[in-house]
Amino acid sequence: MLKYILKNTFSDYVNSYKSSFLSYSWVIIHPLLLLVIYSFVFSTILQPRVDPNNGISYTIYLSVAILPWIVFSNAILQGTLSISSNIYLIKKLNIPLYVYATKEVLEQFLNMFVVLLLLIGFLHLNGISFSVKWLLVVVPFICLFFFALGISMFLSSINIFFRDIEKAIGILLQMMMWVVPIVYPWDIVPKDFQWVIFYNPLFYFFNSIREVLIFNHWINMKYYFVLVVSSFLMFAIGLYTITKLESDIRDSI
Amino acid sequence: MGNVIAVKNLTKSFKLFHSNKDRLLNIIPFVNKKFDMHTSLVGISFEVKKGEFVSIIGKNGSGKSTLLKILCGVLQKTGGEYIVNGSIVSLLELGTGFNPELSGRENIISSSKTMNFDLKYIYSKMDELEAFADLEEYFDMPIKTYSSGMYVRLAMSLFLHLKPDVFIIDEALSVGDIFFQQKCFAKIEQMRKNGVSFLFVSHDINTVLNMSDRVLLLEHSRQIYFGDKHEACRLYIRDKRALGQNKIVETGKSSKNLLSNLVQDSVGLLALNITDENGINTLDVDLGKSLTFKIQYELIKKFEKPTVSLVFRNRHNILITVVSYQIEHDKRYVNIKIPFNIEGGEYSFDLNIIEIDTLTTKIIPILEFKNIGYVRVLFDYLNQIPPFIGLVGLDTKVEFE
């Protein structure tokens, strides 16, 4: 099955931009535009409120988190639709349902490589050069993949019975972007609200990426623990749900 | 020979939940389950041997499709057991994973990927497949430019070139024009000789009788009979009281200028006109009525026994009859009147001039026109009682003493 997933993900990926004019450049254009908007709003218009320490410019601070976030949120968005938009295939083929979700999430995560290259180039331009410590971020990225996959498997199977989920997921992801937080530093949040951030496992993913890439810090062991446990848990819940519901989903589509 | 498919006491029921909330609660472990059951298959048992052709018949809603879907693995069984030894390919999957932006060739590859077929094997068969689909330059054009017939031809040729152990066919086979159908049936016959087993679902009793070794009859989710095809069809017809589903719509296609002149140095076929009993050019005929084939010919060289022959085949590529008459050298026209006492449907015909060697009685073809067109025999099987059942109505006499 793994071979099937890899083979199809790749060919879907190649074919997915076939009919759009700018084809693969959308992978870069979309995050770049968002980056421009946010950095303009926050560093030019709302300047006084946001003040990241250590003399790092806001745009860098933002880009490190928002670029992976875009891939992550797209993966969940598409992953949630993975069963409902492939009903015509599921009705005909003897392929387990988790394959469809995995394929979709993997396809989006292929963009992560492109985005990371973009990010490294961007950091380099701003005087932050490669260090060996950067290899530490491999763990958060792998965990992020399994986290997204778990959520996608869970939501895509529930979505067959409650189509509200595919309507709600877009705005929920938007909200999550502000809660994590992606677009502003977490330490400017009033103390009374900071617990919201600390109870959110996603915070540890993006903060560890930030710590390593910008500040060249080690990642706290507590962070690693949270990453691994939360992504494994999410993955297990998703896989359990999708296999448990497989028979019901096939009966009702 | 071993069984390719063995089904024992197979049962399928669907859970009907009162609300989606109940359904969701049901996935949480140790929660009491509230739902009604709707059974759609009860106690099905049969087996398919290697190389065997098994048909499944039954009214709409008798569970035929559900059974096939379980065997394909698209639905999951509720009870009983089934074993499938080997790979299954199903025509239910026809055209899955086709992308309108890609060309025919690219689609063959990409949909083989989606359906998890062996890519190396597909590549090795690509030329054969291309020839079979007969799409010419369209094969390398995006399939959004295809007509629906071309689309089906592409999809069918992919499926008919696979090498499964079991091949599942449903009504999808009755698509495309009659010539393509004949090609498909010929290919199926060939696959059967190579030891591929078939599972066939149809309402068309004649096809079932024609092709099957054994027949499974389902009714109201239950198995009524499995075994001899004649007995199964008898039980089915008795229940149904109507034979065949082929409802034919009249169109009145003209038969003028069917031939483009073909003249060789020795012989020429100049024109073919087909008229009905009222002298109107047509290719449609009511069952039991006759058509006159008026053939204009020219014999330039001297032949010993020149003969004109008309070859009729039905949509399963089965030879119905060859009508042949010796023609004379000093005449220009031959009129052949043929009464169509055959089952309603479409029949392709060839027109040949042949010579029969009197010494060896061998047939030497001189001039051949393949698949000139098709005659449609019309009969309203739904509202009228047919004069005969089966392929051909023989000229019978009856006397009482």
Chai-1 contact restraints between the chains, C-beta under 6 A:
chainA,res_idxA,chainB,res_idxB,connection_type,confidence,min_distance_angstrom,max_distance_angstrom,comment,restraint_id
A,Y4,B,N116,contact,1.0,0.0,6.0,A-B,restraint_1
A,K7,B,K113,contact,1.0,0.0,6.0,A-B,restraint_2
A,N8,B,K113,contact,1.0,0.0,6.0,A-B,restraint_3
A,S11,B,S110,contact,1.0,0.0,6.0,A-B,restraint_4
A,S11,B,K113,contact,1.0,0.0,6.0,A-B,restraint_5
A,K18,B,E101,contact,1.0,0.0,6.0,A-B,restraint_6
A,S19,B,E101,contact,1.0,0.0,6.0,A-B,restraint_7
A,K92,B,L92,contact,1.0,0.0,6.0,A-B,restraint_8
A,K92,B,E93,contact,1.0,0.0,6.0,A-B,restraint_9
A,K92,B,T96,contact,1.0,0.0,6.0,A-B,restraint_10
A,N94,B,C72,contact,1.0,0.0,6.0,A-B,restraint_11
A,N94,B,G73,contact,1.0,0.0,6.0,A-B,restraint_12
A,N94,B,V74,contact,1.0,0.0,6.0,A-B,restraint_13
A,F161,B,N20,contact,1.0,0.0,6.0,A-B,restraint_14
A,F161,B,R23,contact,1.0,0.0,6.0,A-B,restraint_15
A,K244,B,I27,contact,1.0,0.0,6.0,A-B,restraint_16
A,L245,B,I27,contact,1.0,0.0,6.0,A-B,restraint_17
A,S247,B,Q76,contact,1.0,0.0,6.0,A-B,restraint_18
A,R250,B,L75,contact,1.0,0.0,6.0,A-B,restraint_19
A,D251,B,F14,contact,1.0,0.0,6.0,A-B,restraint_20
